Amino acid sequence: MDRDEELLRGRVYGTEHDDPHPGPRPGRDYAELVGGPLDGLLLDITGWSARETAAGAALPTELGRFGAGGRATYAPAPGAPRRWEWAGDIA
């Protein structure tokens, strides 16, 4: 694992790199992103409806196949709604 990947581990998706507290915060709900370019990050899903969480998300990232402007798609794993598995990258 390179240094950039190591820095992403344990972070919440969308937090700034210089945030002194990039990890999960009390009272929030998170899904763990598994596989793909955002592997190991946590996605804050606080306030998402059951329908929204079931649909998963296409998350902007520069780390995926399409670089800047691309998105990594994640969806809840069967039987594990707080574990979101990578489904692929889209432009």
BAFI-3210 file (N, C-alpha, C; in Angstrom, 3 decimals, decimal comma, padded with zeros to 6 digits):
// residues 91
n [1|2|3|4|5|6|7|8|9|10|11|12|13|14|15|16|17|18|19|20|21|22|23|24|25|26|27|28|29|30|31|32|33|34|35|36|37|38|39|40|41|42|43|44|45|46|47|48|49|50|51|52|53|54|55|56|57|58|59|60|61|62|63|64|65|66|67|68|69|70|71|72|73|74|75|76|77|78|79|80|81|82|83|84|85|86|87|88|89|90|91]
n.u [000,851|000,601|001,671|-000,396|-002,715|-002,617|-003,108|-005,782|-007,196|-009,503|-010,660|-013,334|-015,266|-015,001|-014,015|-011,688|-008,205|-006,545|-008,001|-008,191|-009,584|-010,416|-011,887|-014,720|-017,620|-019,291|-022,738|-023,384|-024,235|-022,661|-021,466|-019,307|-016,952|-016,060|-013,574|-012,441|-011,561|-012,043|-011,763|-011,939|-012,659|-015,129|-018,544|-020,654|-023,877|-025,897|-029,187|-030,083|-032,647|-034,301|-034,718|-032,850|-030,414|-030,559|-030,260|-027,619|-024,603|-023,038|-019,980|-018,035|-014,649|-011,130|-009,527|-010,326|-010,922|-011,511|-010,324|-010,119|-013,359|-014,566|-016,555|-017,001|-018,891|-020,930|-022,665|-024,959|-023,969|-025,392|-027,337|-025,750|-026,107|-024,549|-022,175|-020,752|-020,235|-017,912|-018,970|-018,034|-016,487|-017,566|-017,903]
n.v [-001,171|002,208|005,478|007,419|005,805|004,797|007,093|007,534|005,570|004,890|007,347|009,701|009,837|012,650|014,427|017,029|016,950|018,151|018,194|018,072|016,073|013,629|011,322|009,183|010,691|011,066|010,100|010,006|008,214|005,665|004,130|001,554|001,716|-000,655|-002,144|-001,146|002,291|003,817|002,274|001,372|003,847|005,751|006,404|009,026|008,537|009,651|010,569|009,692|008,181|004,936|004,086|005,626|004,679|002,001|002,243|002,899|004,663|006,973|008,118|011,024|010,929|011,262|009,166|006,906|004,865|006,746|009,102|012,612|013,912|011,489|008,817|006,603|003,747|002,471|000,008|-001,291|-004,285|-007,537|-008,461|-007,000|-004,030|-001,834|-002,120|-001,252|-002,253|-001,979|-001,325|-000,567|001,833|004,947|007,354]
n.w [000,000|-000,916|000,265|-000,141|-000,230|002,346|003,872|003,312|004,685|007,296|007,194|006,694|003,827|001,782|003,689|004,402|003,544|005,383|007,667|011,129|012,424|010,795|010,986|011,900|013,430|016,571|016,881|014,205|011,189|009,350|006,322|005,366|002,810|000,474|-001,405|-004,722|-005,689|-003,401|-001,209|002,170|003,145|004,950|004,469|005,136|005,945|007,310|007,900|005,439|003,524|003,664|001,087|-000,347|000,735|-000,041|-002,761|-003,104|-004,144|-006,418|-006,315|-006,566|-007,595|-007,990|-008,117|-009,477|-012,436|-014,467|-013,711|-012,852|-012,570|-012,802|-011,354|-008,618|-008,119|-005,557|-003,639|-001,176|000,470|000,110|002,841|004,562|005,259|006,049|004,868|002,010|-001,227|-003,913|-007,192|-009,623|-011,913|-013,282|-015,924]
ca.u [000,000|001,422|001,368|-001,708|-003,732|-002,561|-003,742|-007,229|-007,781|-010,078|-011,186|-014,693|-015,279|-015,367|-013,323|-010,490|-006,966|-005,926|-008,953|-007,535|-010,415|-011,032|-012,587|-016,157|-018,040|-020,398|-024,089|-023,542|-024,333|-021,679|-021,322|-017,906|-016,753|-015,206|-013,093|-012,364|-010,648|-012,355|-011,719|-011,522|-013,266|-016,475|-019,465|-021,653|-025,225|-026,837|-030,350|-030,501|-033,820|-034,053|-034,667|-031,562|-029,316|-030,685|-029,813|-026,174|-024,171|-021,950|-019,216|-016,951|-013,291|-010,062|-008,721|-010,871|-010,520|-011,710|-009,628|-010,950|-014,665|-015,126|-017,270|-016,943|-020,221|-020,976|-024,009|-024,946|-023,764|-026,546|-027,296|-024,849|-026,416|-023,539|-020,974|-021,054|-019,225|-017,630|-019,613|-017,323|-016,282|-018,288|-017,408]
ca.v [000,000|003,413|006,486|008,013|004,845|004,715|008,286|007,453|004,594|005,425|008,687|009,823|010,349|014,058|015,306|017,678|016,260|018,788|018,151|017,417|014,950|013,112|010,074|009,239|011,544|010,484|010,464|009,939|006,866|005,493|002,889|001,301|001,481|-001,836|-002,368|000,014|003,381|004,443|001,202|001,722|005,095|005,689|007,347|009,511|008,340|010,186|011,227|009,080|007,318|003,533|004,013|006,189|003,779|000,790|002,563|003,086|006,001|007,188|009,118|011,643|010,637|011,360|007,955|005,804|004,602|007,898|010,277|013,761|013,888|010,155|008,434|005,202|003,363|001,551|-000,421|-002,132|-005,728|-008,317|-008,868|-006,137|-002,701|-000,835|-002,459|-000,942|-002,829|-001,285|-001,941|-000,131|003,265|005,516|008,678]
ca.w [000,000|-000,937|001,300|-000,393|000,203|003,803|004,423|003,141|005,608|008,522|006,946|006,182|002,455|001,671|004,636|003,867|003,908|006,547|008,791|012,262|012,872|009,577|011,252|012,195|014,543|017,338|016,494|012,758|010,628|008,272|005,572|005,022|001,386|000,350|-002,761|-005,604|-005,349|-002,105|-000,219|003,519|003,593|005,505|003,849|006,081|005,403|008,297|007,318|004,178|003,656|003,337|-000,383|-000,779|001,086|-000,851|-004,120|-003,162|-004,540|-007,374|-005,580|-007,321|-007,150|-008,987|-007,976|-010,258|-013,821|-015,335|-013,184|-012,467|-013,202|-012,723|-010,133|-008,193|-007,663|-004,416|-003,258|000,024|000,294|000,566|004,242|005,341|004,732|006,402|004,092|000,624|-002,101|-005,166|-008,346|-010,816|-012,119|-014,416|-016,317]
c.u [000,898|000,919|-000,011|-002,834|-003,774|-003,266|-005,265|-007,897|-008,309|-010,652|-012,647|-014,598|-015,732|-014,698|-012,072|-009,246|-006,298|-006,867|-008,278|-008,312|-011,147|-011,851|-014,055|-016,451|-019,214|-021,751|-024,347|-023,624|-023,408|-021,827|-019,835|-017,826|-015,709|-014,855|-013,026|-011,478|-010,884|-012,363|-011,204|-012,089|-014,652|-017,322|-020,524|-023,031|-026,291|-027,969|-030,799|-031,715|-033,423|-033,928|-033,322|-030,404|-029,369|-030,162|-028,297|-025,834|-023,077|-021,162|-018,086|-015,591|-012,316|-009,235|-009,170|-010,348|-010,567|-011,053|-010,597|-012,253|-015,320|-015,823|-017,059|-018,321|-020,119|-022,423|-023,915|-024,769|-025,017|-026,362|-026,393|-025,013|-025,409|-022,196|-021,325|-019,920|-019,131|-018,270|-018,935|-017,188|-017,087|-017,719|-018,389]
c.v [001,235|004,426|007,115|007,101|004,764|005,912|008,224|006,535|005,277|006,816|008,604|010,451|011,806|014,973|015,869|016,956|016,868|018,860|017,430|016,205|014,345|011,836|010,275|010,082|010,870|010,972|010,450|008,470|006,765|004,147|002,765|000,994|000,386|-002,063|-001,071|001,124|004,016|003,431|001,695|003,030|004,821|006,752|007,729|009,415|008,813|010,912|010,667|008,185|005,877|003,363|004,524|005,243|002,496|001,010|002,668|004,483|005,942|008,379|009,705|011,283|010,815|010,084|006,797|005,750|005,843|009,180|011,371|013,741|012,518|009,901|006,945|004,854|002,289|001,240|-001,307|-003,605|-006,461|-008,772|-008,022|-004,690|-001,606|-001,115|-002,266|-001,401|-002,050|-002,055|-001,540|001,374|003,703|006,899|009,745]
c.w [000,000|000,081|001,101|000,065|001,723|004,449|004,329|004,153|006,868|008,386|006,503|004,796|002,482|002,679|003,980|004,358|005,139|007,755|009,958|012,795|011,673|009,767|011,561|013,435|015,270|016,823|014,996|012,328|009,423|007,600|005,245|003,532|001,223|-001,118|-003,544|-005,072|-003,982|-000,964|001,125|004,032|004,173|004,813|004,873|005,425|006,394|007,568|005,981|004,445|003,321|001,825|-000,902|-000,466|000,258|-002,274|-004,224|-003,644|-005,592|-006,828|-006,431|-006,718|-008,303|-009,019|-008,855|-011,684|-014,712|-014,826|-012,775|-013,257|-013,183|-011,395|-009,876|-007,646|-006,585|-004,087|-002,018|-000,320|000,781|002,015|005,123|004,875|005,084|005,722|002,623|-000,267|-003,409|-006,309|-009,657|-010,875|-013,333|-014,693|-015,879]
res [m|d|r|d|e|e|l|l|r|g|r|v|y|g|t|e|h|d|d|p|h|p|g|p|r|p|g|r|d|y|a|e|l|v|g|g|p|l|d|g|l|l|l|d|i|t|g|w|s|a|r|e|t|a|a|g|a|a|l|p|t|e|l|g|r|f|g|a|g|g|r|a|t|y|a|p|a|p|g|a|p|r|r|w|e|w|a|g|d|i|a]
***
